[in-house]
Amino acid sequence: MLIWINGAYGAGKTTIAEILQSKIEHSYLYDPENIGDFLRQNLPKEIQKGDFQDYYEWRAWNVHVLKKIDEEYDGDIIAPMTLYKQPAYDEIFIGLKEAKIELHHFQLEVSKETILNRLKERPPEIIRWGAERVDQIIEAFQEVPLEEKINNESRTPEEVAQIILNRVNK
C-alpha cells in the first residue's frame, strides 16, 4: 500500500509522514524529491526546469521506483510530496494505478496565511520558491476530491496521522 500525503509547502506532510512511519509496522518513508534533486545536480543549468513536476523523467522514475518498492518490499510506503500540476498528478497516479499499487491519497489543507508562516522556518530559497507558487498550489488543490482532503489548520500532527490511519484501516 502507498500513502501519498499531498499539500502545499508547510502543510505538515513530512511531519505527519514521520508519525505514520512510526505507527505503521514495516513502513518505508519514500521521498520523491530525491529524484528531482538528482536531476538538478546532474543536468546543465541551461536545461534545468523550475519544478520537478515538469520533468517527464521525474514523473516516470518515481512511478518506476515506487513500483519496485511495492513489488519487492514487504511493507507499506509513505510518500510526502506536493503534487499540484494536473499533468504530473494524472501521470503519476495513473501510473501507480496501472502498476496495481493500492494508493491512498490525502490532501492536507491549510490556509495561505498558515503556509506562509510555516515557510518562514525554511531556508530562504524554499521560502521564495514556495511563496511564489502558493496561490497556484491552493487553486490546483480545489480539484482534489473532498473525501481525500484533511483540514490540518487546527489539528495536531498526531490527530491528522490518526485520521489517515483510520481511513486506511491500519
C-alpha angles and dihedrals in degrees: 000000000000122000109197112195110200131183143117121294106286095023092120101258099140095042092051092043090055091050091049091050090054091050101041111072112223096018130145126209107221121191114204089192091073090074089049090050089052091053092047092050096044106040126077111257090242092067100036119116126222095237132037090224090067092064116091087204093056092053096043096042093050091052089047095049093045090050090051092050092046092051098043106030119077096216146056127289125223117196120184108192138140105239109175110139107097098221091050092044091051096043095049097042094043089049091051092048091048087052086055093239113159099240128195113184122195125185114205110212123206132154124263089248092055091047092052092046093050092046089061087073092060133083114283095253091054091047091053095042094048095042091052091055103035096102092046091049095048090049092049091051090060086079094059112107113259094237090062095054125098121187106231097176101100104011126096117245088248091056092050091048089052091051089053092047090051092050093051091041096238 
